[in-house]
Amino acid sequence: MLNKNIKTFNILLKMTKILLVGYGKMGSSLARGWLKKKLKIEISVIEKEKVLSSKKNNIIFYNSFEDYFEAKKSPDIILIAIKPQQLKDIIVYLNKIYKKNIIFISVVAGISTAWFKEKISKEIKIVRAMPNLPSSVLSGVTGIYNSTNILKKEIENIKIILKSIGEIILLKNEKLIDIVTSISGSGPAYYFYLTEVLTEVGVKLGLKKNEAEILAYQTFVGSAKLLKETKQNFSKLRKDVTSPGGTTEAALSILMNDRNGLNKIFTKALSAALTRAKELGNS
């Protein structure tokens, strides 16, 4: 299936020229994912911290939009991977580069397609996408919402580009993007924090730090693999581990407490993330 996707990508996209604006954690993760798959993409990156224009690992870096314009490049896709507050600094350049056939993909949290239509053009072909950090190891998940003026074949191309770094979910309601952000966009941090907590508690209970780290890490990795390979329901697997009157049941009686258990904590946490995503969009 994977090789079939790559073959389809090459047929559909040929040599697609992508301009990647921003090369932070998300931008670089996406680029690494594309390179690992050896896809037919010409990648140009605008990253202001690059002192000089340079080429590395088949990626051409430009220090500014001016440098990019001097190279007389014309992208098929512009993927914007910067912080929301940085958009105001580059909007003039996005307007300068805009053409009706160019597809814009934004992974900027909280910024709606309506914002791009207002600031650039009502006819802009705009996609909002929310990938997460595991995209850098081709195991990400991306929520996608697109404007209605994008052609079906263009959507297929976009799906293949983003599926090359993990799973994708197509969303029919743009408001769902903020929910995706709070669950999967921020989700890896929740996982890492839970690993930290299990490690710290293990040390407090008497384990050596390296022992606690191995136990916490491998338990999560093994559980995820078990879930993926067996394709069983989450609840069923949890119940399989939980023996009546056993140690797991004792722990879950606290974690699943209706008043202050994990469900309540995560509901509050994700609501905070969702609120912040909306605030970023209104700032």
MITI-9288 format. One record per residue: residue in one letter; x, y, z of N, C-alpha, C, O in turn. Coordinates in steps of 0.001 Angstrom, whole numbers, padded with zeros to 6 digits, always signed. Layout:
// residues N
AXYZXYZXYZXYZ ...
***
This chain:
// residues 283
M+000828-001213+000000+000000+000000+000000+000858+001256+000000+000545+002230-000685 L+001951+001230+000778+002823+002387+000884+003471+002694-000453+003484+003844-000890 N+004022+001647-001120+004661+001843-002409+003666+002319-003464+004001+003111-004345 K+002441+001821-003356+001400+002246-004279+001125+003727-004128+000930+004426-005122 N+001106+004222-002879+000878+005640-002629+001978+006488-003234+001715+007533-003828 I+003232+006026-003079+004362+006768-003610+004280+006833-005134+004521+007886-005724 K+003939+005706-005778+003822+005653-007225+002726+006605-007692+002909+007350-008655 T+001591+006575-007007+000481+007462-007348+000896+008916-007210+000545+009752-008043 F+001649+009216-006153+002109+010575-005903+002937+011071-007092+002732+012178-007589 N+003873+010229-007536+004749+010625-008629+003963+010833-009925+004285+011727-010708 I+002941+010015-010153+002131+010157-011355+001306+011437-011295+001219+012178-012274 L+000704+011685-010139-000189+012826-010006+000561+014157-009969+000128+015137-010576 L+001677+014186-009263+002337+015455-008999+003543+015732-009884+003960+016882-010023 K+004104+014694-010479+005327+014856-011263+006344+015590-010389+006664+015115-009300 M+006857+016736-010840+007779+017478-009993+007041+018702-009450+007073+019772-010058 T+006398+018544-008336+005645+019627-007716+006579+020541-006943+007415+020090-006160 K+006420+021822-007179+007275+022819-006508+006549+023368-005283+005495+023995-005393 I+007132+023120-004128+006546+023574-002873+007420+024637-002237+008624+024449-002065 L+006805+025749-001892+007486+026786-001123+007058+026635+000323+005883+026805+000647 L+007997+026317+001188+007730+026126+002599+008152+027383+003353+009337+027705+003432 V+007179+028079+003898+007450+029321+004624+007541+028999+006109+006527+028753+006763 G+008759+029001+006637+008992+028640+008033+009623+027265+008132+009155+026306+007519 Y+010681+027181+008905+011387+025906+009026+011649+025591+010496+012739+025166+010880 G+010610+025814+011308+010703+025462+012721+010424+023984+012896+010691+023187+011997 K+009890+023616+014043+009653+022199+014330+008694+021560+013331+008939+020448+012862 M+007602+022256+013002+006634+021656+012101+007104+021700+010664+007007+020700+009952 G+007617+022847+010219+008077+022958+008846+009178+021967+008520+009140+021311+007479 S+010152+021858+009400+011261+020930+009167+010784+019479+009255+011311+018612+008557 S+009803+019213+010098+009254+017865+010206+008604+017442+008896+008793+016317+008433 L+007842+018347+008309+007196+018057+007035+008228+017803+005942+008107+016852+005170 A+009240+018658+005886+010274+018504+004860+011019+017179+005017+011296+016495+004031 R+011339+016825+006255+012042+015562+006484+011175+014378+006054+011670+013394+005506 G+009876+014495+006315+008965+013419+005912+008947+013236+004408+008991+012109+003915 W+008882+014343+003672+008875+014259+002217+010186+013661+001697+010186+012844+000777 L+011297+014081+002300+012595+013591+001847+012762+012099+002122+013325+011367+001308 K+012272+011661+003267+012398+010241+003616+011651+009366+002625+012056+008236+002352 K+010551+009895+002086+009777+009122+001120+010326+009240-000306+009878+008543-001217 K+011304+010135-000481+011925+010346-001794+010879+010683-002851+010869+010126-003949 L+010004+011610-002485+008943+012012-003391+009443+013060-004380+010439+013739-004132 K+008748+013180-005485+009137+014135-006518+008641+015530-006168+007682+016034-006752 I+009311+016137-005209+008962+017487-004782+010225+018340-004818+011276+017940-004317 E+010105+019511-005413+011182+020498-005336+010849+021411-004159+009867+022153-004195 I+011666+021350-003127+011369+022068-001886+012221+023331-001776+013450+023270-001790 S+011556+024460-001666+012218+025726-001360+011739+026172+000006+010561+026028+000333 V+012637+026709+000800+012299+027119+002165+012705+028563+002385+013824+028964+002063 I+011790+029334+002933+012131+030684+003367+012233+030659+004879+011254+030408+005582 E+013422+030921+005360+013684+030894+006799+014606+032068+007120+015766+032083+006709 K+014089+033043+007852+014823+034288+008068+016122+034116+008839+016999+034977+008770 E+016258+033011+009577+017467+032822+010356+018622+032273+009520+019754+032208+009999 K+018346+031875+008274+019412+031451+007385+020158+032696+006902+019550+033593+006318 V+021447+032757+007136+022233+033949+006800+022353+034126+005290+022231+035242+004785 L+022594+033032+004567+022746+033086+003125+021871+032028+002465+021553+031004+003069 S+021492+032284+001235+020771+031263+000491+021694+030069+000291+022870+030229-000035 S+021155+028881+000488+021991+027692+000402+021143+026489+000022+019914+026539+000057 K+021816+025413-000341+021126+024180-000671+021672+023074+000201+022885+022881+000291 K+020768+022342+000850+021175+021264+001741+020122+020173+001694+018925+020437+001806 N+020588+018939+001525+019675+017789+001493+018532+017977+000498+017379+017651+000784 N+018876+018513-000682+017890+018727-001745+016825+019761-001396+015776+019809-002037 I+017083+020580-000396+016201+021693-000048+016957+022983-000315+018093+023148+000130 I+016321+023905-001048+016950+025199-001296+016434+026187-000259+015229+026412-000152 F+017350+026777+000505+016985+027725+001556+017184+029162+001062+018167+029486+000396 Y+016220+030001+001414+016310+031417+001104+016141+032212+002400+015326+031874+003259 N+016922+033258+002510+016886+034071+003718+015644+034953+003778+015225+035366+004860 S+015059+035239+002632+013910+036142+002587+013089+035895+001329+013525+035194+000416 F+011888+036484+001294+011067+036413+000096+011761+037118-001066+011655+036680-002212 E+012469+038208-000774+013178+038936-001820+014177+038029-002531+014287+038050-003757 D+014909+037227-001742+015864+036290-002339+015145+035256-003198+015631+034863-004259 Y+013994+034830-002728+013204+033842-003475+012714+034440-004791+012754+033785-005832 F+012254+035684-004737+011776+036344-005943+012900+036538-006955+012688+036398-008160 E+014101+036862-006461+015253+037055-007340+015601+035774-008092+016124+035813-009206 A+015302+034634-007460+015573+033344-008104+014523+033008-009156+014632+032000-009854 K+013494+033869-009268+012426+033723-010254+011734+032363-010150+011502+031677-011145 K+011423+032010-008935+010716+030757-008677+009211+030977-008782+008717+032078-008536 S+008495+029932-009144+007038+029982-009221+006484+028687-008633+006498+027654-009303 P+005997+028727-007394+005555+027497-006729+004190+027015-007181+003360+027795-007649 D+003975+025725-007036+002646+025156-007234+001852+025223-005932+000636+025415-005928 I+002578+025058-004828+001969+025037-003501+002809+025892-002554+004038+025815-002561 I+002149+026692-001756+002819+027429-000692+002311+026878+000635+001119+026965+000931 L+003202+026320+001421+002822+025767+002721+003372+026685+003809+004581+026877+003931 I+002464+027241+004585+002832+028231+005601+002889+027564+006970+001882+027073+007482 A+004086+027555+007552+004290+026881+008842+005011+027824+009800+006153+027584+010192 I+004320+028897+010167+004883+029878+011087+003902+030138+012221+002794+029602+012231 K+004314+030961+013173+003425+031303+014277+002375+032315+013809+002649+033125+012923 P+001177+032271+014398+000099+033176+013962+000509+034644+013955+000147+035387+013043 Q+001257+035060+014960+001643+036472+015068+002645+036896+013996+002879+038090+013805 Q+003234+035936+013302+004196+036263+012246+003527+036505+010905+004160+037021+009985 L+002272+036144+010780+001582+036271+009495+001527+037714+009005+001666+037975+007810 K+001327+038641+009924+001215+040045+009521+002488+040561+008873+002458+041524+008107 D+003626+039907+009188+004906+040339+008637+005142+039834+007215+005996+040360+006502 I+004385+038812+006801+004632+038243+005478+003454+038392+004525+003540+037974+003370 I+002361+038976+004987+001166+039046+004151+001412+039816+002861+000839+039482+001824 V+002255+040842+002912+002564+041622+001710+003248+040750+000664+003025+040916-000535 Y+004083+039819+001125+004795+038931+000196+003854+037857-000361+003960+037472-001525 L+002948+037385+000472+001977+036399+000001+001079+037002-001074+000695+036327-002030 N+000751+038285-000904-000041+038975-001920+000741+039136-003214+000183+039041-004307 K+002031+039378-003080+002873+039566-004261+003029+038276-005058+003085+038301-006287 I+003099+037162-004360+003329+035871-005009+002030+035203-005465+002049+034247-006239 Y+000914+035719-004976-000388+035085-005229-000726+034999-006715-000563+035962-007464 K-001204+033816-007124-001793+033578-008436-002970+032631-008230-002985+031855-007275 K-003939+032692-009108-005151+031893-008932-004899+030394-008905-005653+029647-008281 N-003838+029947-009584-003580+028512-009672-002771+027968-008498-002674+026754-008321 I-002190+028859-007694-001369+028419-006562-002269+027969-005413-003255+028631-005088 I-001923+026847-004807-002658+026347-003650-001892+026715-002389-000699+026435-002273 F-002576+027338-001457-001982+027692-000177-002401+026652+000862-003582+026331+000991 I-001441+026142+001584-001729+025228+002694-001226+025883+003964-000038+026180+004084 S-002107+026108+004896-001725+026749+006158-001786+025753+007307-002803+025092+007519 V-000692+025654+008040-000692+024857+009266-000575+025789+010476-000126+025393+011551 V-000992+027037+010263-000944+028055+011319-002163+027900+012221-003300+027989+011758 A-001928+027670+013487-003020+027432+014438-003920+028656+014574-003454+029781+014751 G-005229+028400+014486-006206+029437+014795-006545+030403+013677-007444+031228+013842 I-005851+030331+012530-006099+031281+011447-007034+030642+010415-006704+029617+009819 S-008200+031259+010213-009241+030675+009368-008989+030901+007884-008178+031743+007501 T-009695+030135+007053-009618+030354+005609-010190+031731+005257-009754+032356+004291 A-011162+032200+006038-011755+033522+005802-010706+034613+005946-010752+035617+005234 W-009763+034426+006858-008675+035408+007050-007861+035544+005773-007559+036657+005342 F-007507+034420+005168-006710+034447+003941-007505+035051+002784-006947+035758+001945 K-008812+034770+002741-009651+035341+001687-009747+036852+001835-009784+037581+000844 E-009787+037314+003069-009874+038754+003323-008552+039452+003024-008538+040534+002437 K-007450+038839+003424-006144+039477+003310-005494+039314+001939-004668+040136+001544 I-005864+038253+001206-005198+037993-000077-006186+038077-001239-006067+038958-002091 S-007158+037168-001277-008149+037184-002366-009316+036278-002011-009140+035235-001382 K-010503+036684-002419-011682+035851-002206-011600+034570-003025-012276+033587-002723 E-010767+034587-004066-010645+033429-004946-009473+032520-004584-009179+031571-005310 I-008813+032799-003486-007650+032015-003097-008019+030547-002864-009061+030240-002285 K-007156+029660-003321-007313+028234-003045-006558+027949-001757-005328+027919-001738 I-007302+027743-000689-006692+027657+000638-007085+026377+001360-008252+025985+001378 V-006104+025748+001945-006300+024527+002734-005773+024782+004130-004658+025275+004300 R-006570+024448+005124-006065+024447+006501-005721+023016+006871-006516+022098+006669 A-004541+022839+007409-004093+021505+007795-003461+021575+009168-002755+022530+009491 M-003717+020567+009967-003118+020511+011294-002407+019169+011472-002991+018216+011986 P-001134+019100+011043-000340+017896+011295+000244+017960+012695+000191+019008+013339 N+000798+016860+013174+001467+016908+014473+002920+016462+014342+003347+016009+013279 L+003665+016592+015418+005110+016394+015383+005543+015011+014908+006572+014925+014237 P+004833+013923+015206+005250+012613+014692+005298+012524+013167+005735+011513+012617 S+004847+013582+012483+004986+013623+011031+006451+013507+010620+006755+013023+009529 S+007356+013947+011488+008791+013911+011179+009321+012490+011063+010373+012269+010463 V+008599+011521+011634+008995+010117+011524+007934+009326+010765+007800+008112+010919 L+007175+010067+009928+006164+009478+009055+005045+008777+009810+004423+007855+009283 S+004788+009203+011027+003737+008595+011846+002789+009648+012404+002234+009486+013491 G+002611+010723+011653+001748+011789+012120+000297+011555+011768-000067+010534+011185 V-000521+012518+012132-001927+012522+011722-002285+013976+011445-001927+014869+012214 T-002992+014208+010344-003284+015565+009898-004768+015739+009625-005363+014980+008859 G-005360+016740+010255-006725+017125+009957-006705+018143+008827-005903+019077+008860 I-007577+017984+007816-007553+018838+006630-008934+019423+006353-009944+018720+006380 Y-008953+020740+006084-010168+021398+005614-009782+022262+004425-008776+022969+004482 N-010559+022219+003348-010209+022984+002151-011351+023866+001678-012523+023562+001902 S-010995+024962+001020-012005+025842+000432-012682+025122-000730-012102+024215-001327 T-013885+025520-001043-014700+024786-002015-014242+024966-003461-014673+024213-004335 N-013377+025950-003733-012955+026200-005115-011751+025366-005539-011235+025542-006643 I-011300+024465-004677-010183+023594-005035-010716+022379-005786-011663+021725-005348 L-010092+022092-006918-010544+020992-007762-010301+019642-007100-009420+019497-006252 K-011097+018660-007503-010986+017326-006917-009597+016740-007103-009058+016131-006179 K-009001+016915-008295-007667+016367-008538-006619+017071-007677-005612+016474-007298 E-006868+018347-007372-005938+019093-006516-006033+018593-005077-005026+018496-004375 I-007246+018279-004652-007439+017718-003310-006730+016376-003200-006115+016075-002178 E-006816+015583-004239-006143+014284-004229-004638+014462-004082-003988+013716-003349 N-004089+015448-004777-002657+015731-004661-002283+016147-003242-001283+015689-002688 I-003100+017018-002670-002839+017497-001308-002909+016343-000317-002078+016240+000585 K-003889+015488-000485-004038+014320+000392-002799+013434+000329-002323+012942+001353 I-002283+013235-000881-001113+012379-001040+000119+013024-000412+000926+012340+000217 I+000265+014331-000581+001392+015047+000030+001374+014869+001538+002392+014533+002142 L+000216+015095+002145+000127+015045+003600+000077+013613+004126+000509+013349+005248 K-000449+012686+003319-000482+011288+003743+000911+010672+003718+001145+009630+004332 S+001826+011308+003017+003194+010793+002977+003878+010900+004334+004928+010294+004546 I+003296+011664+005254+003892+011810+006585+002997+011217+007684+003255+011424+008870 G+001949+010484+007296+001090+009854+008292-000344+009741+007814-000618+009815+006617 E-001247+009562+008747-002666+009445+008431-003288+010829+008231-002761+011832+008712 I-004407+010867+007519-005116+012127+007316-006601+011960+007652-007166+010872+007535 I-007205+013055+008067-008648+013090+008324-009209+014294+007578-008768+015421+007801 L-010173+014066+006699-010803+015146+005953-011985+015697+006749-012859+014945+007181 L-012002+016987+006933-013027+017639+007746-013946+018481+006867-013473+019218+006002 K-015245+018376+007083-016208+019146+006297-016589+020453+006981-017208+021325+006370 N-016216+020582+008246-016509+021798+009003-015196+022387+009514-014458+021728+010246 E-014914+023609+009133-013631+024228+009501-013468+024380+011006-012345+024365+011511 K-014566+024525+011724-014469+024699+013176-013824+023490+013856-013286+023600+014957 L-013885+022346+013191-013309+021124+013765-011783+021153+013792-011161+020374+014515 I-011172+022052+013004-009710+022154+012979-009156+022478+014365-008133+021927+014770 D-009826+023366+015086-009355+023734+016427-009422+022549+017383-008589+022417+018279 I-010418+021688+017188-010522+020486+018014-009390+019524+017680-008799+018913+018571 V-009091+019392+016381-007954+018572+015957-006668+019089+016592-005830+018309+017044 T-006522+020406+016621-005339+021028+017230-005194+020628+018689-004102+020285+019143 S-006297+020673+019417-006236+020389+020848-006017+018911+021151-005476+018571+022203 I-006431+018026+020239-006283+016586+020488-004974+016044+019915-004125+015549+020658 S-004812+016137+018594-003622+015525+017987-002469+016495+017797-001306+016099+017874 G-002782+017771+017546-001716+018752+017397-000904+018906+018671+000326+018887+018646 S-001603+019059+019777-000953+019170+021086-000752+017811+021746-000005+017688+022716 G-001424+016793+021213-001442+015464+021825-000100+014845+022155+000038+014258+023227 P+000918+014948+021270+002215+014357+021618+002779+014875+022933+003437+014135+023664 A+002522+016153+023238+002995+016707+024509+002310+016019+025689+002926+015809+026733 Y+001029+015668+025517+000320+014961+026589+000973+013597+026819+001192+013186+027959 Y+001275+012912+025735+001910+011597+025826+003274+011701+026503+003594+010915+027394 F+004078+012683+026070+005407+012844+026663+005306+013175+028149+006097+012704+028965 Y+004306+014001+028479+004148+014365+029898+003736+013156+030731+004235+012971+031841 L+002827+012328+030204+002429+011124+030932+003623+010190+031143+003735+009536+032180 T+004509+010136+030151+005721+009337+030291+006602+009905+031394+007171+009161+032192 E+006712+011230+031432+007474+011901+032496+006896+011575+033872+007625+011247+034807 V+005564+011674+033972+004902+011436+035257+005135+010012+035737+005488+009799+036897 L+004942+009033+034853+005161+007644+035239+006603+007417+035684+006866+006667+036623 T+007527+008075+034998+008946+007946+035362+009211+008540+036742+009862+007912+037578 E+008712+009739+036976+008932+010418+038257+008313+009646+039420+008914+009515+040486 V+007103+009137+039197+006440+008370+040253+007197+007072+040511+007343+006641+041655 G+007674+006458+039438+008452+005228+039595+009690+005437+040437+010039+004594+041263 V+010363+006579+040225+011555+006912+041013+011185+007143+042471+011883+006684+043375 K+010082+007856+042698+009628+008110+044070+009309+006816+044807+009484+006723+046022 L+008844+005829+044067+008473+004550+044682+009659+003597+044852+009521+002512+045417 G+010845+004025+044347+012034+003221+044614+012834+002744+043429+013904+002162+043611 L+012356+002967+042223+013105+002544+041041+014246+003515+040729+014194+004689+041098 K+015268+003013+040049+016293+003895+039521+015685+004635+038332+014758+004135+037694 K+016210+005833+038033+015611+006653+036981+015616+005936+035639+014607+005945+034933 N+016746+005311+035273+016802+004644+033972+015829+003466+033901+015280+003169+032840 E+015622+002799+035037+014667+001698+035088+013241+002207+034874+012465+001626+034116 A+012916+003297+035555+011573+003884+035438+011328+004396+034021+010227+004266+033486 E+012369+004983+033417+012242+005504+032057+011957+004386+031058+011092+004521+030193 I+012688+003287+031184+012494+002150+030280+011091+001573+030431+010423+001276+029441 L+010655+001417+031673+009326+000867+031937+008224+001760+031359+007294+001272+030718 A+008337+003069+031593+007322+004004+031112+007316+004063+029583+006263+003978+028950 Y+008493+004208+029012+008605+004324+027556+008104+003077+026842+007264+003163+025946 Q+008617+001930+027235+008287+000702+026514+006832+000289+026711+006235-000351+025845 T+006275+000659+027846+004862+000360+028079+003984+001112+027090+003041+000542+026541 F+004284+002384+026858+003516+003161+025889+003728+002644+024472+002769+002471+023720 V+004996+002395+024106+005303+001918+022754+004649+000566+022499+004038+000349+021452 G+004780-000332+023454+004195-001665+023297+002690-001636+023244+002077-002368+022467 S+002088-000796+024063+000625-000693+024067+000102-000143+022742-000911-000611+022223 A+000805+000857+022198+000406+001428+020908+000523+000391+019795-000340+000300+018922 K+001603-000391+019839+001794-001439+018827+000715-002510+018940+000190-002985+017933 L+000391-002885+020171-000657-003877+020403-001986-003386+019854-002715-004134+019202 L-002294-002136+020119-003536-001541+019649-003593-001525+018127-004623-001844+017533 K-002482-001154+017499-002433-001063+016044-002542-002432+015381-003276-002600+014407 E-001807-003410+015914-001738-004716+015262-002984-005568+015505-003400-006327+014629 T-003574-005445+016684-004771-006240+016965-006038-005569+016458-007037-006236+016189 K-005992-004229+016327-007138-003441+015852-008375-003659+016717-009508-003618+016239 Q-008126-003890+017992-009239-004081+018919-009684-002747+019498-008957-001756+019438 N-010863-002735+020045-011421-001544+020657-010602-001132+021877-010119-001980+022627 F-010449+000193+022069-009689+000715+023217-010202+000134+024532-009438-000368+025357 S-011512+000220+024695-012118-000210+025948-011905-001701+026203-011661-002121+027334 K-012001-002493+025136-011827-003934+025290-010403-004263+025765-010205-005088+026657 L-009427-003603+025154-008040-003850+025562-007814-003431+027013-007118-004112+027767 R-008419-002290+027396-008300-001854+028796-008889-002896+029733-008302-003225+030764 K-010052-003410+029364-010713-004412+030210-009927-005714+030256-009942-006416+031267 D-009232-006042+029150-008413-007257+029131-007274-007186+030144-006864-008197+030713 V-006766-005955+030358-005662-005762+031315-006174-005718+032755-005425-005976+033697 T-007453-005391+032915-008019-005139+034241-008683-006382+034826-009804-006734+034459 S-007984-007030+035728-008551-008198+036420-009379-007728+037613-008953-006824+038332 P-010545-008317+037839-011376-007941+038990-010597-008082+040303-010031-009134+040596 G-010583-007007+041076-009900-007029+042362-008390-006950+042270-007695-007123+043271 G-007869-006686+041062-006419-006655+040872-005814-005267+040996-006490-004308+041367 T-004524-005178+040677-003775-003914+040807-004249-002857+039817-004357-001679+040157 T-004529-003287+038592-004974-002324+037567-006306-001716+037951-006516-000513+037791 E-007208-002542+038456-008518-002039+038879-008363-001015+039993-009092-000024+040038 A-007407-001255+040896-007169-000314+042001-006713+001038+041469-007153+002083+041947 A-005826+001008+040473-005332+002256+039886-006427+002963+039089-006579+004181+039183 L-007186+002201+038306-008225+002794+037468-009376+003373+038288-010078+004276+037833 S-009565+002850+039495-010626+003403+040345-010335+004875+040666-011255+005646+040943 I-009072+005256+040627-008677+006653+040850-008673+007417+039527-009223+008515+039438 L-008048+006833+038498-007946+007507+037206-009301+007717+036544-009487+008675+035794 M-010258+006813+036824-011562+006893+036187-012641+007429+037126-013834+007270+036869 N-012219+008053+038196-013164+008632+039147-014032+009690+038454-013511+010555+037750 D-015333+009623+038649-016256+010532+037970-016073+011990+038374-016350+012892+037583 R-015611+012226+039588-015511+013597+040101-014209+014271+039715-014221+015429+039297 N-013091+013581+039841-011798+014221+039574-010812+013300+038850-009598+013421+039012 G-011350+012392+038059-010502+011458+037332-009937+012040+036052-010061+013235+035785 L-009317+011179+035270-008613+011601+034059-009555+012187+033013-009177+013102+032281 N-010768+011670+032938-011725+012209+031976-012008+013679+032245-012040+014497+031326 K-012212+014000+033511-012468+015390+033906-011251+016267+033627-011381+017384+033128 I-010070+015751+033953-008834+016519+033761-008596+016805+032281-008277+017934+031908 F-008752+015781+031436-008507+015967+030012-009578+016839+029359-009288+017593+028430 T-010804+016736+029841-011857+017608+029321-011500+019065+029579-011648+019918+028703 K-011033+019338+030779-010637+020701+031144-009405+021140+030356-009335+022275+029885 A-008433+020233+030213-007192+020550+029509-007444+020833+028026-006944+021819+027484 L-008220+019968+027375-008497+020155+025951-009369+021380+025699-009250+022030+024660 S-010235+021690+026641-011051+022897+026528-010166+024133+026583-010414+025110+025876 A-009123+024093+027427-008179+025208+027518-007411+025359+026208-007191+026475+025737 A-007000+024223+025618-006281+024259+024352-007183+024792+023241-006737+025568+022394 L-008442+024380+023243-009401+024827+022239-009653+026329+022349-009713+027034+021342 T-009797+026802+023571-009997+028237+023802-008808+029036+023306-008973+030088+022688 R-007599+028533+023579-006384+029233+023150-006273+029256+021626-005845+030259+021053 A-006651+028169+020972-006619+028119+019505-007533+029183+018908-007187+029827+017917 K-008704+029363+019519-009639+030377+019051-009110+031777+019319-009302+032683+018508 E-008443+031956+020458-007851+033256+020794-006775+033630+019788-006683+034784+019370 L-005962+032653+019400-004913+032911+018408-005504+033349+017082-004943+034188+016378 G-006639+032768+016757-007304+033116+015507-007897+034514+015521-008075+035132+014472 N-008201+035007+016711-008808+036341+016825-007803+037434+017125-008149+038615+017158 S-006537+037032+017347-005515+038025+017718-004976+038761+016487-004112+039628+016616 
***
